[in-house]
Amino acid sequence: FLVDVQMLFYKAMKMYVLCLFVQMMNIEKKEVKMNKAIILDRDGTINVEKDYLHRIEDFEFEKNVVEALKIFSSLGYTMAVVTNQSGIARGYYTEEDLQKLNEHIKKELEKNGVIIEKFYYCPHHPEKGVGKYKTDCICRKPNTGMLDAAIKEFDIDTAVSFMVGDTLADIDAGQKAGLTPILVKTGHGMETLEKLGDRKIEIFDSLYDF
């Protein structure tokens, strides 16, 4: 009788341990929610193209851009900006100047219910840069450093997301990062049309028309 009890106890403990193991193996991983996003170039896409823009008083939104961004926001898109700023590398203005302008843009959009999650910028130039800013970096478009950072930081699903800009650098960076590239004809867009070659992309008159 004692042997039978011990055997039953042993089997019960074995089953208990086995059940615990199965439960641990079947713990569901938390589902990571990926976001659809529109990553935007700044100069010539969001604002009127002005050479080496850095002063708030010179800033001007492209026509109907605020309305376009409001629509994107209402559709649930996460939005971030990626911008090459070689004016910093050339010594025309400072990173602080740029950050002040970006903050101005951000606040103006927030007044209209539009949230830009983050402004990424590249202050480098491989040839025209001065001092530490003269470098062949990974962030300057058409390289994907800024886009990769945004994709990682905001859990962006590249399969349903876009890169919108007015230059080949924007288009090529978007494609290399796995986003759908969109060309707008504002800014340098009309010049870019002539340089597209065999690239198959969608083209719109402006951000509002996208």
C-alpha angles and dihedrals in degrees: 000000000000090000090052092052092049090049092050091048091050092050092047092051090047091053092046092053090045092052091050090051092050091049091052091049092049098050104130116236115237109262111243109224110222118207130223110228147183113214112199138203111223115211112060092008107056098014135028110276112254121165111263094346112197108137120091092219090060095051119112129170118234112251114287093355094128090052090049092051091049089055092049089050093050089053090057101253120153109225132206134164127230116189137174109223108184089159086082091052090049092051096245093125140351135254087250090057090052094047091052091053093046090050089051091052091047093052093046090053093045088058085063095046095259120134121200103193096206144346112226117192139181114216095184139099124185095216111014097042124116123220115325091001094066101091140118094240134181094233101063110097131273079046113080104228096113093042092048090052092052092046091053098041096049100033092241120190101221092197091070100030137092143215112211124192148127103242140064088247089062094046095047094044090052093050094047091050091053096252127128106256120223124191120207121198094224120099108007091347097113091051090047091055089068092052100048095101111178095341110133107213140139117258128201134181092237144342089271091057093053 
